[in-house]
Amino acid sequence: MKTESLIEARWAELMQEASPAAKQLLVALCEGHAHEFATAFYTAMLQDPDAHGFLSGEGMVERLSETMRRWIDDILMNWEPSALPQLVAAQRQLGAVHARIGIPLELVMRGMRLLKQTIINALLGNAINPDHLEAVKISVERIDMALEIAAHQYYASSETEARKDEAYRNYAASANMSVERERQRAALFSWENELLHALVVGSGKKALTPISQSGFGLWLRHKANSIFPADGEFLEIVEATERIDRDLALLQSPDAPRASQEEVKRVIDLVSKETRLIREIIETLFERQINLESGRDALTHLLSRRFESTVLAREIEISRNTGKPFAALLLDVDHFKSVNDTYGHEAGDHVLQHVAGVFIENVRSGDFVFRHGGEEFLIVCVELTAQEALCVANKVRVAIQAEPIAISDTTKLSLTVSIGVAAYDGHPDYQRLIARADRALYAAKNGGRNKCVLAV
């Protein structure tokens, strides 16, 4: 905080030292060119391969250009001393957001260099006099001070996110490995049986589900790499699944002739061989990880809220790299306060444990279920479109409604939930996804509860 205090003091000095003429030049510059600067900034950044992945989502440049325009206005037009604490706080927030999104700091600095060059060229392009030179000095120093504050917060937030990521990995590695091992044994066995049956009876090409799209495949891609080191034996499993899917794709190709009995037998032998290898390695990896259960929400045994940022950041990265969609479901138990008021907090706890169990039963093993707080829950549905996620939400909603809970020997309570659904839209900040789901949840509750609403 000492560094920030020094910067804030210098910022205050600069507000007093700047001449009226220089201030007027900067105000006129922003009023005439801020939007142009912002557009040019993101157009240039899009040419950078490293930055392109963070900016190429639909509508991203337009949204971020408007944010940049407002930032330029704040840095170069706001000369009110009373506004300084708010300006400094805004730079801290900017650094925290960049850290949360995972934008490399060198990209931010590169962008600031481009922006400063653009401003200097605009100020010195046609006339060079003391006022213009002072305006250049002021603009560069204020931008650099803003960047210093943002960078300070960036590193602090990055350390926090790194600790959360490590804590999540520790949680994932110390969860009930015995139960998880049985679930994945069953998932792999189920997929193999269905596939072999389809191959033997010749039920058609469309019946052959790739292992990567099975429950086991989704778990392997989205959760297993948080439990096991992503090298050595783990990569052998990944490569085995890829070999299986390549052979199945060839067998199902529209251009491929009808498979002979010999070809079907060859694929059956390959699948049996590869799944045997996968089982052996999975058994070894799980055996190493068997440990005490820890790191869960104490009441519901779901993932705790502290891991939401880690999981969502990882899913955004996966989506950005693969193009696969995902969605967030924010769920709220309707009239939960009245349950506590009428039947007591013990009954309320029982309700939360009950709905948590229903959620787990109605999502896939590759999905994530969190206790978001109080009576709110968050489900992250991997590799689902908005409409598919909405179907999952309705499935969960109906399942809750269909299972009244016994809160005493003589009393059964019917429950409902309201759900807001938001599909990932390419924005790199996971908080925006949660905020969209929250607005959709509010609309569901405002619309009468026991509803699912899809965020726009």
N, C-alpha and C positions, 0 to 999 in steps of 0.2 A: 504493500500500500504506500510505502514511502516514495517509490518511483512515481506512482500515479499522483501523489500529492504535489510533487515537484512539477509534473507536467501540467496539472490543473493550475498551479500558481503561475506558471509561464503563460498559459492560455489567458488567464485573467490579465496579466501584464500586457499581452498583445492586444487585448480588447481596448486597453487604455492608450497604448502607444500609437495604434494605427491612426493615420490621418483621415479626416472626413473624405478627402478626395480618393484615397485608396479604397476605403470602404464603399464609396459610391461606385467606383469602377467594378468591384467584385459583385455588388448587388446587380448592377446593370448586366454584367457578364452572365450571372445565373439566370436572370429573368429572360435574357435573349437566347442562351445557349445550353442551359442545364439539360434539357431533354435531348438535344443533339449530342452533348458529351456522353450522356448515359448510353444512348443507342450506339455511338461509335465505340464506346468502351466494350460493350458486350459483343458487338460485331467482330472486333479485333480478338477478343478472348475466345470466340468460337473457332478461330483459326488455329488455336493452340490445342494439339491432341490431348494434352493432359487435362485441360479445362473443359473440353467438349463434352465429356461424359457427365459433368455436373450441370451443364447448361442446355443440353439438347432435348429435354422433355418438352412436350407440347405446351406452348404458351409461356415457357419459362423465361425467355429473353424479354418478352413484353412485361411480365410481372416484375422481373428483377430490374428492368430499366426504370420502371416507375419508382421502385425502392431506391435505386441509385440516384435518381433525380432528386428525391427528397433528402437523401443524405448530403448531396452536394449543396443543396440549399441550406441545410443546417450548418454545415462546416464553413461556408463562405458568406452567408447572408445574415446569420444570427449574431448580432453584436450586443445583445442584452446581457449584462453581467449576471442578472438573476437567473438566466437560462443555462449558465455554465454547469451546475450540478446535473441537470437533465441531459445535457450534451455528453458529459463524461459517462453517465450511466448508459446512454445509448451506445457508446463505443464498447463498453464492457459487454453489453448484450450482443453486439455484432460479433465480438470475438468468441463469445460462448456459442452462438449459432454456428459460426464457421467450424468450431471444434466439434460440435455435435454432428454436423453434416459430414465432417471428415475432409473438408477441403484443405489440401496442403497449403501451409502458410506461404510458401514461395509463389504460389499462384496468386494469392491475395496481393503480395508485394509487387509482383509483375503487373497486375492490374492497376495498382496505384501508380506505378511508374508510367504506364500508358496514359493514365488520367492526367498526371502532372505535365507530361509532355504536351497534351492537348490544350490544357489551360495556358501554359506558357506561350505556346504558338498563337493562341487567340489573343492574349494580352499584348504580345510584342510583335504581332504580325505587321501592323501598319504604322504604329507610332511608338517610339521609345523615348520616354521622358521619366523624370523621377517618380511621378505618381504611378506609372505603369510598372516600373521596376519594384517599387514598394509593394504594389498589389501582387506581383509575382512572388516576392519574398514571403508575404503574409500567407498567400494561398498554399505555397509549398510547405511552410512551417506548420500551418494548421492541419493540413492533410497528414503530415508526418506525425504530429502529436496524436491525432485520432488513431492512426495506425499503431503507434506505440501502446496506447491504452488497450486497443483491441487485441494486439499481440500478447500483452501481459495476461489478459483474461483467457485468450486462446490456449496458452500453455497451461494455465491453471485448470481450465475445463478439460483439456486433453488428458491431463493426469487423472482427473476424476473419472472420465470415461474409461481410461485404461484400467483403473482399479475396478470399476464396475464390470468390465469385460472379463478381467481375471476372476472376479468373484463369481460371475456367471459360469465360467468354465469350471471353477472349483465346485460350484453347486451341481452342474451337470455331471461332473465326474464322481460326485459323492451321493447322488440320488440313489433310490433303491434299485441297484443294478440287477439284483435277482429278478425283480418283477419285470424290469425293462428287457432283460435277456429273454424271459419267457414270451413276452409280447412279440419280440422280433423273431424268435424261433417260429412262433405260430404264424406270423405274417408271411415269412419266407416260405414256410411249408404250404400255406394256403395258396399263395401265388403259384408255386411250382405244381401243385396238384391240379389247379384249374387249367394251367397252361398245358400240362401233359395230357389231360383229358381232352382238351380241344384239339391237340395234335393227333391223338390216337383215333378219336371218332370223326375227325375231319369236319368240324363244325363251322369252318369258314375262316377266311383270313382276318376278318374284323374281330374275331373272338380272341385273338392273340394279344394280350395286354403286355406291353414292354415292362420289364422289371423296374425300369426307372420311374414308371407311373403307378407302380403298386404301392401299397402302404409301406412296405419295407423300403422301397426306393426313395419315397419322400422322406422317410425318417433318416435314411443314410445321407441324403443330400443336405437336409436342413438341421438335423440335430446331432448326428453321430460325430460330425467333425468338431463339435464342442465337447464331446466326451473323450474322444480318442485323438492322439496326435495325427495330423493329416500328412503322414509320410509312411514309408515302409509297408507294414502289413495292411494298414488302412487303405493305401493306394492300390494294393493288390485286389481288395474287394471292389473298389471303384472300377478298376480295369476289367475285372471279371464280369461285372454288370454291363459294361460297355460291349464286351465281346458277345454276351447273350443278346443284347438289343440289336447289334449289327446283324447277327444271323436271323433274328426274327424279322427284321426290316427287309432283308433279302427275300425271305420266304413269302412275305406279304406284298412285295412289290407288284404293282399292276402289270408291269412288263414281264414278270417272271412266269414261266409256264407252270401248269399245275404240278405241285410237288409230287415226286414219286415216293414210293414207300421207302426206298433207300435214303432219299433226302430227308424225309420226316424222321426216320430212325437216326440219321446223323445228327439232326437238331436235338432230338430227345437225349441222345448220348451226351451232346455238348452241354445241354442245360443241366443234366444230372451231374456231370463232372464239375461244372462251374459252381453250382449251388452247394455241392459237397465241399468245395474249396472255401466258399464264402462261410459256410457253417463252421468249418474248422477254425478259420481265422477269427470269426465273431466270438466263438467260444473262448479262444485265447485272450482276445482283447477284453471281453467282459470279466473273465476270471481275474485279470489284473486290476480291474476297477471296482470289484466288489468291496463295498465299504458301508459305513453307517449312513443312514438317510439324514440329510441336513439341508439347510438353505431354503426350505419351503415356507410358505405362509403357514403360520402355526395352526390356524383354525381349519383351513380348507385343504391344506397340503398341495395347493396349486403353486405355480411360480409366483414369487413375490413381485411387487411393482418395481422394485429397484432394478430388475433385469429387463424391463420393457425397452429401455433405451438401447441396450446391447443387442437384443434380438431384432428390434425394428431396424437398427442401423445395419445389421448383417443382412436382413432381408432386402433392404433397399439396395445394398451392394450387389446381392445376388440378382435382383431384378434388373439392375443397370447393366450387369455383365451378360445376362442370358436373355433378357427381354421377356421373361416370364412374369405374369401379373401376381399380385397378392392383395389381400384386403384385411381391414381391421373391423372387428365387431365389438362395439361397446354395449354392454348389457347392464340393465338395472332391474332389480327385483321390485315389482310394483307394490306400493303401499307397505313397504317393509317397516316403516316407523310404527304403523299401527299394530304390526305383529309384535314388536317389542313392547309397545304400550299395553297391549291387551293380554299377551301371554307370557311376557317376561323375556329377559335377554337370553336365557338358556334356550328358550324356544327359537329365538332369533338366530342364535348360533347354529342350532340344528337345521334351520331353514337354509342357511348359507352353505353348510356342509352338504345338504341334500342337492341343492342346485348345482354345486361344484361337481358332484358326482354325475349328474345328468349331462352337464357340459362335456365332461371327459368321454362319456359313453357315446356322444353324438358328433364327435369330431375325429379326424384321422390322426394317426400316430405322428404324422409330420407337422401337425398344427400345434400352436402354443396357446395355453390357457393361463391367464394371470388373474389374481385377485387385485383389481385396480384400486380398491379402497372402499371401505364400508360395504354397501350392498351392490357395488359396481364391479363388473368383471370385464376383462378384455380378452378376446380371442383373435389370434393372428392366423388367418387361413392362407396357407402357402399355395402358390400356383393355381389360384382360382380367379376368374373374372368377376366383375361386379355382380352380374346376374347369378353366377354360380354361388358366390358368397351370400347373396340374398336368399338363395334356396337353403343354404346351410343355416342361416339365421332363422328362417321360418321352421325348419326342421327342429332346431333347438327350442324355439318358442312353443311349438306344438307339444314337444316331449315334456316340457315343464308343466304345461297345462294338463297333460294327460296323467300326471303322476301326483295326486294329492299326497301330502305328507302327514303322517300321524304325529301329532305333538303331545298327545296323551292317550290313555287307554280308550277314551270316549270321543276324542276330537280329531277330525282330519281337516287339514287346511288346504284349500285349493290355491295354487300359486300361479302367477303370470309374470312374464318379463317383457320389458320394452327394449328394443334393440336398434341401435344406429349402425349402419353399414357404410364404410368408406373404402373404395378401391384406391390403391396406390396410383397416383396421377403423374408420377415422374418428378415431383418436387423432392429435393434431397433432404428436407428437414422432416423427421418423423413426427415432430410435435404438430405439424400442420395436418398430418393424416389423423392423429388422435383428435385434434380440434374439429375436423370435419365430421368424424364419427360422433363426437359429442353433440354437435349441432343437430345431426340426424336423430340422435337419441332424444334430445330435447323435443324435436318435432314429433317423435313417436309418443312421448309421454303427454305432450300438449294435445295430441290428436285423439286421446282417449285411452292410452296405454294398451298393453297386450298387442303391440304392433311392431312391425319391422319397417324402417324407413331407410332408403338408399340416399346417401349424400350426393348432391349435385356437384 
